Amino acid sequence: MRGIHLPALAPDGGSVAFVALNALWVLPIGGTPRKVHQAAPVHHVQMPAWAPDGRSLLYCTDRDGLTAVRRLHPDSGHDEPVTGPGRLYPAVSPDGTRLACQDTRGNLLLRDLATGAERVLARPLAADGPPGAPTWSPDGRYVAFCDRNRLNHRFREGYHLIRVLDTRTGTERRHLPAAHQSLSDRAAAGPVWSPDGRSMALVAESALWLLPVTRDGTPDGPARRLTGEPADHPTWARETNTLLYLSSGRLRLLDPARSGPRTLPVPLTHRPVRGRERLRVHAGQLWDGTGTAPRRDVDILTDGRRITAVEPHRPRRPGHRTVDASRHTVLPGLFDSHTHPYSATYGARHGLIALAYGITTMACMGASLYEAVRLRESLASGHSTGPRLLACAELLDGARTAYAMGRAHRTAAGVRRTLERATALRVDFVKTYVRASGQVMAQAADAAHRLGVPSGSHLCAPGRAAGQDLTTHLQATQRLPHGHATTPTGHIHQDLVQQYADGRFALIATPFTAQALLGADPALADDPRVHTLMPPWDVTAVRERARTPPTDEQRRALATEMAAYRRLAAEGALLAVGTDAPLVPAGLSLHLALRALHAHGFSPAQALRCATAAPARVFGVENDLGTVEPGKIADLTVVDGDPFTDFGSLPRTPLALRDGVAHYQSDLVDAVRGAVTTPA
């Protein structure tokens, strides 16, 4: 098991709290982990933090709706709410009276724990993902965290820097760890204030550093590198001055003044989920994704996880429980080829929504590494409910970056360490971003290929020249003065077509223009998956788009983009469809993309292959997924209708099987029905 989430060293240095397999654990130093809280699969537990006295743990969960802070007393098991919904990343002041945390918009809040009164201490500088978790100065006066500035008006990139807020006056200072040096990212790089107040531990160039600071957090000399190995998520023991961090999936403990690091074993394992019983799915119609026409009245037999046979229907199948889809169409499980898990704000909802729309696999195209791997393991083991997740680390970027998950580098050693950690955690995809050089793109491709997985970026011809395997959009943000995929009006030319035409270099299409189709079918917004499963900001976005029919300009933009995909597909391009959720609402947006393809010239089978067999091939999992055949994993999407005569029926997905386990849409909706979804 590699997916350890936000380890927190206890104040006395005697134990570590962390999240893994959707549970909260306490690991005594030198002992074995003890589970102190297991979340239900339809909720997430995350972000543990010790109270200053070490007697209780604060953590976040979406058990009552949106993510909120709770307090657990491990010895007694007593568990109580601390905040209302929409509160993240708790950090209690040294005297135990105040809580620093974030809201869902990234504002830094200060909460009086006795009265519950809150005030906004700082608003985020960046709009591309939230700031980092807060850390307190030992005297309780200052709060520091990682944010990202913007260096010019032309581009949005800047440095991940240290912001220090005076809680008495509200004044702030901003610091870099060194000139032109960014912290690695805003999720895993700190800073964290040392117990004596004289330094901050932070991660830059994917290594652990100690930055001397004055009482108010101002740098007081050059940073000292503590490790040559990869590092993430540093955390201090308040009473012992020891420092814990993650390195390539291992918990490492050191005393910066005395000794080198040692590894703390975490003897946890997990097994892939599988159905508890053998199933016979009786399909009124089956499209198996192999290229053949749909078949009528078919039995799909499973052994609990994999398909054992696909045969004409028989009235009796001894030893198999029947799932009646005799009035429905059964497809291979749908695949969203471009997502970003934002579990901090979405909790478990992203996965629940996607599964309720028939999506059984999601490919992560960038996330905090340990968060992506934690979710992959939790979903794979059945401790969380949702599609399987193909994990990706942060966006491998240059010295300047934009997103919270953008991993900043200005040295070859930093790139090497970043790729080393991604390799150790066995990611399923390696992505470079817009300021990564051609050499870095080639290094990323080489690391991915040694893992047996693909690599890609926003760049077509430059990416292919560097040995990458795909682009993650047709056209998106980039910084090279050459290599743009489309003209300023969105059209493509033959030189681009030739890059994709042989099928060896793939394209993940993310048709944002398809969002306009909500206005052409407003009934899509009147759906329990929208108003019950989606968080309030997505509900608002869906309803607003559904209120207005597509404009002529939107229709033209959609037609132009779809014409590009149609031309590429006709020339043999390997085309998979993704959404970039949650930049657009999860689940529903994949159906809008497929509807757009079909409305602009793709046959039902051609469109569906872009979300089944094609992505399975793109990500190298075609031996297990993408079609309905004996030996494949039993991932199935059941449609209430016939998309081959009425493609508009495709979003009606009452049931999906993932790994042979049946998930009914009604059960997924009921799991969160009545939950509080209004941020406090």
N, C-alpha and C positions, 0 to 999 in steps of 0.2 A: 504494500500500500504506500502510495506516494503523496496523496492529496491531503496534506496537513494544512489547516486553515488558521491563520493568525494566532500562532502560539503566544501565550502570555505567561511570563515568568512570575511566580508568586512573590510578594514583597520580601519574604524571608529566604527566597532562593531555593526552597525545598521541593517545589513541585512546579509543573507546567500545566496550564489549561490550554486546550486546543479543540478544534472541531474537526471531525472526520466522520465519514459515513453518516452524515446528517445527525450526529450526536455530539454532545459536549462531554469531553473527557478531562480527567485530572491524572497526570502522570507524576508520581513521586520520583524524585531524582534517585536513580538506581533501582526503581521498582517497576511495576507493570501498570498499564493504564487502567483506570477505573471509570466506567461510564456513569455519569451523574445525571444525564438527561438525554433521552432519545426523542427526536421530533417525529411526528407523524409524517408519512411519506408525502402528504399534500401540503406540508409546511416546511420551512427551512429554519435551521438554527445556525447562528453565525456571530462573529465579532465578540469573542469573550474578552473580558477585562476584569482584573481583580479589584476589589475594594481595597483601600489603603491598609486596613487591618488584616487582610488576608483571610477573613472569615466568610466572605461571600463573593460570588461571581456575578458580574453584570454580563448580560449577553443580549443579542437581538433575535427576534423571531417574528414571523408573520402569522402566528397561530390565531390571532384575533382579527386579522385583516391586513393592513399594511404593516411593514416592519416597525417594531417598537422595542423599547428597552425594558428588560425584566431583570430581577435580582433573584439568584438562586443561592440558598445556603446548603452547600454540599453535605454537611454532616446531618442535618435534619431533613433535607429534601424540601424544605419550605421554599415556595416559588411565588414571587409577587411582582405586580407591574410597577414600573418606575416612571414611565412616560406614556403618553398617548401615542397613536399611530403616526408613522412618518418620522421616526427618530432613529439615527444610525450612529455607529462608531462611538460608543460611550467611553468617557474617561473621567474618573472621579478625582476631584482636587485632593491634594495631600491631607487636608484636614477632614475630608469626608463630607463636606457640607454642600459642595457644588458639583454639577455635572456639566462637562463640555461634551457636546455632541453635534451632529449635523442633522438638518432636515433633508427632505427628498430633493430640494433644489440646490443643495450644497452650501447653504448658509451655516455658519458656525454659530451655535447657540450656547448660552450659558444659563443653566437652570439651578435655581435654589431648591435643594432636595427636601427641605422642610416645608416650604410653601408651595412648590410647583411653579413658581413664577419664572418666566423665561424672558430673555432678551437676545436680540441678534447682536453678536459681537463682531462678525465680519461677513461680508458677502463674497462669493467666489470671484476671482479675477477672470477665470476661464469659463467658457461655455461648452467645452469639449470633454465632459466627464467631471466628476466631483473632485474636490481637494482631498488630501490625505487625512488620515486620522489625527486627532489632536493629541498633544502631549503637554503636561504641566511642568512648570519650573518647580523645584523643590519647595520654594517659599510660597507657592500658590498664587503668585501675582500674575505670572505670564502664561500664555498658552501659545504653543508653536504648532505649525502644521505645514505640509507641503502644498503649494499652489503653483500655477503656471502663469508667468507674465506673457506679454506680447511685445515683441521687439520693434515691429513696424506696422504700418497700416496696410501694406500690400499683402503680406502673408500673416496667417494667424499664429505661426509657431513662435515659441519662446523657450525659456528655461523652466524646468521644475525647480522652484526655489523655496527657501524657508521664510515663512511669514511668522512674525512674532507679534502678538497682541498683548497690550497691557490691559488687564481686566478692570483696573480702577479708572483709567483715563480714556480707554478706547483707542489710544494711539497705537500705531504699528510701525514695524521696521521690516524690511525685506533683505534677505542675504543670499548670496550664492556660497557654496562650500569653497570655491576658488574662482578666480577670474574665468569667465566664459565656461564654467563647469556646472552642469545640471545634475540634480539628483536623478537617479535612474528612472523613476516613474513616480506617480502619485499614489500608488496602491501599496507598494511593498518596500519603499526605500526610507521610511521614517520621515523626519527626524524623530528621535526619542531622547529626551533629556536625561542625563545621568543623575543618580541619586545625590551626588554632591553639588550639582548645579554647574560644574566647571566644564562640561563638555556635552556634546550631542553625538549620538551614534547615528550614522546614516549610510545609505548605500549609493555609491556613484561608480560608474563603469562596472556595475554588477559586482563590486567588492565592498567590504565593510570598512568604514573609516570612522575615526574619532576626531571631531572638530572641537577644539578648545573654544569656549565662549565665556563672556562675562555674565554677571548676574542677570542682565536683561536679555541674554541670548545673542548679543553681538559677537561675531567671530573675533577670537583673541589670538590669532596665529594660524599657521597652516595646518590643515587636516593631516592626520597620521593614518596610513593604511594599516588595518589590523589583519587582513586576510589576503591571500593570493587566490583563494578559491571563491567560487560564486557565493553570493550572500543575498538574503531577502529577509524581511520582517524582523528587524532587531527588536529586542525587548530587554529591559533591565530588571534586576532584583533590587528593590529599594533598600534593603537592609544589608546586603552583602556586596554590592557593587559588581556583581557578575552580570554577564551579557549573554543572551541567548539569541540565536538566529537560525535560519534555515539555509542549508547549502545542498543543492542537488537532491532534495528530498530527505535529507538527514537533519535532525535537530542537533545543533552544535552549541556547546557551552564553553565560555572562556572568562577568565579574569584578565582584563586588559593590562593590569599592572604586574601580573605574576607568571602566567603560563599560557601555552597554546591551547587551542580548542580540543575538546573531546566530544565524542558522539554519544547521544542519549538514545538507546534503542527504543523503537516504538513497535512492539510486536503485535501489530494488527494486520489482519488479512481480510479479503472479501472474495466472494464467488459471484460469477455472473448469475443474474436472475433467470429463472426459468419457470414456466407454468407448472402448477402442481398436478395437472392431469392432462391426459391425452385428449385432444379435441378433434372433432369433425366439423369444419365450417362448411355448411351447405350453402353454396353460392347460387343464386338465381342466374347470375351472369358473372363470369370471371374473365378479366383481361390480365394476362400473366406477365406482360411487359417484355416478352421475348420477340415481339414483332408480329405474332399471329393475331388473327381476328379474335374478338371475344367469343367465349364458349358458353353455352347455356347449361344449367342444371349440373353443377360440378361439386364434388366433395374434395375439400382440402384437408388432409389428415396430418396431425402433428404428434410428436412424441413428448410434448411438453415444452420444447423450445424450437425444434427444427421441423420442417415439412418432410414427411415421410412418403407421401403419395399425393398425386393430383389425378383424380379419376372421375368417371361419370357417376352421378349420384345413385346411391342405393338406399333403400328404405332403412336398412339396419347396418350399423357398424359396431359390432360388439367391442367393448373396451374403450370406446370413445364417447365423450360427452358432446352432444350436438349444440353448435351455435347456429341458430337459424338465421341465415341471410338469404333465404330463398326468394325474397321479394326485392333483393338489393343487388347492386353490382359490387364485386370485390376486386380491389386493385392491389398491387404491391404497395407497401407502406410508403407514404409520401416523404420526401427528403427536402428540407430547406438547406440549401448549400451555402448560405451566408447569414450568420447570426452573431450576436455578441451577448453573452449572458451578463445581465446586470442584476444579479441576485440581491445586491445590497438594497436596491429600491423595489424590485419586483418580487423578491422572495421566491416562492415556488411558482408564482403565477405564469411566468414565461413558459415553463414546461407544461403546465396544465392547459394553458390556452392552445399551445401548439398541438398537443396530443388530442385535444377536443376537436381540432380541425383536421384530424387524420394524419398528422405529421408524426412519424415514428423515428426519424433521425434528423438531427441538426448538426451542421458543421460550424464550429466556432472559428471565426476569422480574426480573432484578437481578443485577449482578455488577460487579466492578471494570471500568471502561470499557475500558481497554486490554487487559485479559485477555479480555474477551468478544470484542472485535474481532480480537485475535490468533487466538483459536480459530476465529472465523468464517472468517477468511482461510485458515488452515491446513487446515480441513476443506473449504472450497470448492475449494482448489487440489489436494487429494489428498495433501498432505503429512501429514495426520492422517486416521485412519480413524474414521468415526462418522457419525451423521446430520448433515445441514446444520444450522447454528445461526443462528437469528435473534437478533441481539445487542441487549442492553439495557444501559444504563449503571447506575450505582448508584441506590439508592432515594432519591429526592429528598425530603428530610425537613426538619424544623424545627431549632431550636437544639439540641434534645436528640434522641438517636437510640439505636438498640439494636444493629443488625447491623454487622458489620465493613464491609459494603458500603453502609451507610446514609450518605448524603452530608448533612452537617449544615450548616444555614444560619440566620443571624439577620439578614442584610441582603439588600436587593433586588439589590445589585451581585453578591453571591455567587451568587444564583439565576441571574442573567443569565450569569455566567461558566460555571456548570455546564451550562446549556442550550446555550451557545455551543460548548463542547467536544463535547457529545453530537451537536450538529448537524454539526460539522466531521467527525466520525468516522462520520456517517451511520448512526446506530443504527436498528434495526428496530422499536423500541418505546420509549416514554418512560413511566416509572412514578413516581408520587408515593407517599409513605408517610404514616404515620398522623399526624404533626405538621405536615405541609404545610398551609398555609392554603388557603382556596378560591381566593384570588388566585393563589397559586403553582400550584395545580392547573390553573387556566385558562391560565397562562403555559406550562405543560408541554404542555397540549393544543394550544395554538397552535403551539408549536415542532414538535411531532410532525406536525401537519397540514401545515405548510410542507414537511416532509420527505416527506409522503405516506404516513405510517405512523400506527398507532393509539397512543393514550395511555390509561392506566387506573390504577386504584388499588384499595384495599379497599372504597371507599365507593360505594354505589349511587346513591341520589338526589342526594347532594352532588356526586358525580363527574359524573353526567349534567348537572346544572345548570352545572357548570364547563366543559362542552364535551368531556368525556372520552368514550371509546368503549366502555369495558367495565369490569367488575370482575374481579379476578384470583382471587377466591374467592366463594362464596355468602355466607359470613360469616367474618370473620377479625379480627385485632387492629385496633382503631380507637380514637381518642381523642375524637371528637365526642360530645356527649351525645345526639345525635339521629342518625337515619339508619341504625340497625341493621337488618340484612336479616332476621333471624330472631328469634323469641321466645327466652327463656332455655332453653326445651326443644327448640329447633331447628325450630319450625314457621314457615311463612310466611303472609302475609295478602295480600289482594287489592291493596293499595296497592303492594306490592313487585312483584307479578305485572304490574301495569300499566307499571312502569318498563321491563320487558324485552319486553312482549308484542308490540311492533311490529317487533321484530327489528333495530332500528337501534342499540340499546344491548345489547352482548353480555355473556355470562357465561362465564367459564372455571371449570368445576367441578373442584374438587380433593377428591374424597371420601376423606378419611383414614379414615372409618369402614369403607371396603372392605378395609382391612388385616386385619380379623377373618376374612375369607373364606379366608385361608391355613389357618386351623384347620379349615375345612370340606373342604379338599383338600390334605392334607399332602404329596401326591406332588409338588406344585409346588416344594417345598423340595429335593427329591431330583433335582436337575437340574444338569448341568455348568455352565450359565450362572450358577447360584447359587454352587456351591462352588469354581468355578475363576475366573470373571470378577469376581465381587463381592469387595470388600475385606473383611477379617475382621469388621469391625463390622456390616456389612450381612448377612453370612452368619449371624452370631449372631442378629441381629434376625429374619431370615426363619425360621430354625430354631425359635426360641423361640415365635413366633406359630403356626407350623405344628403345634406339640406340643399346643395347647389348642383344642378346638372353640369356636366362638363362644358366648359367654354369652347369656342372654336379654336382658340389658341392651345388649350390643353389637348383637344382632339388631334390637332396637327402635330404637336410634340409627341404624343403617343404613337401616332401613325408613323412618324419618322423613325422613332426608336424601334418599333416592331418591324419595320421594313429592313432595318439593319440586321436584326436577328434572323429574319426570313431569308435574307440573302446569304448570310453566313451558314445557316443550316443547309441551304440548297447546295453550297459548295463543300459540304462534308465536315463542317465544324462540329466539335464536341461541345455541346451547349447544355449547361446545367442552370437551374433557376434558384436564386436566393432572394432574400428580402432586405438584408442589413438590419433586421429587427434587433433592438427596439427603436431604431431611428424611424421606423414605421411600425404600426401595431403588429405584434406577432400573430402567427396563425392565419388570420384573415388575409394578410397581405400576400401570402403565397398564392392563395386562390385568385386574388385580383391579378397577379402576374400571369398565372396560367390562363385566366379568362382573356387577358389582353392578347396573349399569343394566339389563342384560338380565334378571337375576333378579327385577327389580322393575318389569316392565311395558314396557320398551323392546323392540321387535322387533330381530332381529339387524341389519337395515339401519339402523334408527334409532340404535342404539348405535354402529355403525361410522361413521355420518356424523359423530358427535361427535368422531371421531379422524381424519377424512379431509377431506371437503368443507367441513364447518363451520369448522374452524380455518383452512383455506386462505382462506376468505372473511373471517374475523375479522382476519387479518393482511394482507389485501390481496394475496395471492399466488395467487388462484384462477385466473389466466390460465396459471399454470405448474404448479400442484400441486393435489392433492385428489381428482382423478378420473383415470380411465384413458381418455384420448381422444387422437386425433391432434393434434399440436402441443404437448401437455403434456410436461414433463420425465418421463423414464422412471424414476419412483419406484414400486416395486412391492413388496408384501409377499406372500410365498408361505406358505400355511398347509397343513400336513400334516393334512388333514381338511376337513370341510364345516361351517363355523360357522353355516350357515343351518339345519342339522338337529341339530348338536351344537356349541353355542356354546363348550363347554369345550375344544374343539380349537384355539381361536384362539391360545393361547400357543405352539403347536407351529409354529415358524417356521424351517424349515431354510434359508431363503434370503431375502435382501432385495436389491433393486436400488436404488441411489441414484445419480442422474445417469447412468443406463445402465450402471453398474458393478455386477457381481454380487458379493455378499458372502455366503459360505456360513457358517452358524452354526458348523459344525465347524472351519472355518479360524480364525474369531475366537476360539473356545475354545482351539484348539491354540496360538495366538500367545502366550498367557500361561500355558499349562499348565506346571506345575513351578516357577513363579516363587515367590520368597519373599514370603509375605504376613503374616508375623509381625513386628510392630514390634520394633526392637532394644531 
